[in-house]
Amino acid sequence: MTPSSKDLPAAELAVTLDWRGRAAVLRVAGEIDLLSAPEFEDVVGEVLADGPETLVVDLRDVTFFCSAGLQVLALAHRRLAERSLRVVSDSPVTSGPLKTTGLDTWIGIHPTVDEALK
């Protein structure tokens, strides 16, 4: 199956969704702060409503990531099966908060999308 891609409507963030089989790959760029976190939550909710087996959230182009963004990921983790939420991060901006809070014990952090899909 070939991947399908579409840009999702977002005012504060640049968001693209790619499907790789039953895995949804959500690429996010911009700042995830108190203003944009509700938008991030809406987008994640829309993707989860489509029933992916795995959700990969690529945060490599996120330049700021606050606790409100962590909450969105924690909520997504609760809606998916164990180890079905994976984050792509190559920066302490996004991986640091996940590790500091211990969320990385439930949500896998990977350096690339390909690694996250394995």
JORA-V148458 format. One record per residue. RES is the residue in one letter. PSI is psi in radians with two decimals (none if undefined). Layout:
BEGIN
((RES | PSI) (RES | PSI))
END
This chain:
BEGIN
((M | 2.30) (T | 2.56) (P | 2.52) (S | 2.56) (S | 2.50) (K | 2.57) (D | 2.39) (L | 2.55) (P | 2.18) (A | 2.37) (A | -0.75) (E | -0.42) (L | 2.70) (A | 2.11) (V | 2.30) (T | 2.42) (L | 2.21) (D | 2.39) (W | 2.26) (R | 1.56) (G | -2.15) (R | 0.16) (A | 2.29) (A | 2.25) (V | 1.96) (L | 1.99) (R | 2.23) (V | 2.39) (A | 2.52) (G | -2.78) (E | 2.23) (I | 1.71) (D | -2.94) (L | -0.50) (L | -0.69) (S | -0.26) (A | -0.70) (P | -0.63) (E | -0.75) (F | -0.76) (E | -0.74) (D | -0.78) (V | -0.80) (V | -0.73) (G | -0.72) (E | -0.77) (V | -0.79) (L | -0.52) (A | -0.41) (D | -0.06) (G | 0.79) (P | 2.61) (E | -0.59) (T | 2.45) (L | 2.10) (V | 2.13) (V | 1.93) (D | 1.91) (L | 0.27) (R | -0.43) (D | 0.28) (V | 2.23) (T | -0.23) (F | 2.40) (F | 1.93) (C | -3.13) (S | -0.49) (A | -0.61) (G | -0.66) (L | -0.68) (Q | -0.72) (V | -0.78) (L | -0.67) (A | -0.73) (L | -0.73) (A | -0.71) (H | -0.72) (R | -0.46) (R | -0.23) (L | 2.86) (A | 2.80) (E | 2.32) (R | 0.33) (S | -0.20) (L | 2.21) (R | 2.44) (V | 2.42) (V | 2.14) (S | 2.37) (D | 0.38) (S | 2.48) (P | -0.29) (V | -0.70) (T | -0.67) (S | -0.52) (G | -0.92) (P | -0.62) (L | -0.71) (K | -0.71) (T | -0.68) (T | -0.19) (G | 0.04) (L | -0.39) (D | -0.24) (T | -0.36) (W | -0.50) (I | 2.04) (G | 2.40) (I | 2.26) (H | 2.64) (P | -0.39) (T | 2.82) (V | -0.75) (D | -0.72) (E | -0.71) (A | -0.49) (L | -0.13) (K | none))
END
